[in-house]
């Protein structure tokens, strides 16, 4: 039982106009190559990164195992000076460590006040930001956040979706990204925005039998590649080497569609949240009926949802 992988399309030298006209409306992932990203792709060595932002404190994830699981929280948060963190993340074996000598490190930059401020590389890492040219293939007012990321070699991030479109800019190092369409959500064993299937290469088929139906898309990002991940597409990322990346998120829907308190860009659109609350109330109401009636009317509700809300033309 194995999922055959569909290679994500790679396109070279795509202009903003072509992206917006031909690629963006299709709402499918694509790897853009040959874009002008600035001096970061050559400049960002371990030495340069360490010196550029010095010893300011950063909050990081530390994991004793390569597969980080956000549902069981199998990692700890720790704080390190940025230069120390970069050097440790680039090592395979550590002389100094928190959990084990081969622990993995992961930095996802956040705003100054996590509750109120979004991640913006220009504010959190101003010196490094000068080396980056972000491809702004969206309107200025659509911009949401720019998230700076550093990962140890071998680190795997949990499968999840984001509610905003984003470019994953691989500045240095190499990443493998596995993606699943929003349409395959029924096969991904969801808990909120995250899938319970952590090991997408060797899943527990007894526990997740439907996962075999999910269509797997895959790409390997080299330094300088940019992956467009449309909102709601699930992705699972493995850092094959120590690497630095930058995510740029922007709003695909009108600004008022999003939750104003969302600084991470991962809360469902307001209308979706309201609909889910209404559904929960409807299901609670069904509990007033005996089991066979509850089963019958629940099936009718599912049919009605399919009839009213499912797309028929999904490619």
Secondary structure, 3 states (H helix, E strand, C coil): CCCCEEECCEEECCCHHHHHHHHHHHCCCEEEECCCCCCHHHHCCHHHHHHHHCCCEEEEEEECCCECCCCCCCEEEEEEEHHHHHHHHHCCCCCCCCCCCCCEEEEECCCCCCCCCCCEHHHHCHHHHCCCCCCCCCCHHHEEEEEEEEECCCCEEEEECCCCEEEEEEEECCEEEEEECHHHHHHCCEECCEECCCCCCCCCCCCCHHHHHCCEEEEEECCCCEEEECCCCEEEEEECCCEEEEEEEECCCCHHHCCCCCCCCCCCCHHHHHHHHHHHHHHHHHCCCCHHHHHHHHHHHHHHHHHHHCCCCCC
